[in-house]
């Protein structure tokens, strides 16, 4: 059996406001819940006109309040952009409001360009240390503050059992706790597309997600390292992992390729240093002139992404799950929008989930 989940970047298309983009993604969350998808994660990106997912915790709170069952999480919070205590308290509050439904996925990429990352961190001098260097320690700090380093199957935290981190400041002991007090912990995941992230997740005994939607090579080695070096922890006794993939499903292969073209062009321009704009509509994309480099990247990505009919994409998803030994795959619906589509809806992406669900009866189990 293969469970499916959803990763969303909250795409913003030509003429669409960020508010409408969030409303469209809320419709996608509701569709995912209705169809039986396991979880719905939102990414963190900054200073990108085609993406509205700048604050995962804000989006999670909004989506969780409008749903009742599906797990909501970050895919992921880019921890070097934030203070560990701030993230721990944000997700403690989410867990307090929606117990048992919150995932905290953490990554170490900036999620933006170097200048934007510099400003996000509040750095004012060039001598400040790179927060990515403290990422392993920061992950441990967040886990300790939330109690996510303890067994999720154990009894809820007691009144005198609130997770805490001991500090020593100017020779004075100090106990730091994330508030509000929570009785259960969010489920923490480490995200990455490198051997570093896989090895770190293994050493900490954490679940690991390979960000396959980035198109980075090395998935086999990363998963082998994670599983072979996994150190059981109080929170997790055995390796736990899944992978992400870009998908677009329609009634025909040609239609699936066409509706995916706006996202393919956006990614090609991002990788070639082109101008960053809101995502083109399908109408605009089909008449857009591309450079030779952009054409090559569009072709390369369209071969790697899972684009086609429900039957063909189902076959490829199940093959990936079997090849890499996972029982869950997180899909990132990559379909664009026609100019005539309502700004507060995302019909092609909802259609992708509906067609996939028709081929995965285990979602309804």
Secondary structure by P-SEA (a helix, b strand, c coil): cbbbbbbbcccccccccaaaaaaaaaaaaaaaaaacccbbbbbbbccccccccccaaaaaaaaaaacccccccccccccccccaaaaaaaaaaaaaaccccbbbbbbccccccaaaaaaaaccccccccccccaaaaaaaaaaaaaccccccccccccccccbbbbbbcccbbbbbbcccccccccbbbbbbccaaaaaaaaaabbbbbcccccccccaaaaaaaaaaacccccccccccbbbbbbbcccccaaaaaaaaaaaaaaaaaaaacccccccccaaaaaaccccaaaaaaaaaaaaacccccaaaaaaaaaaaaaaacccbbbbcccccccccccccccaaaaaaaaaaaaacccccc
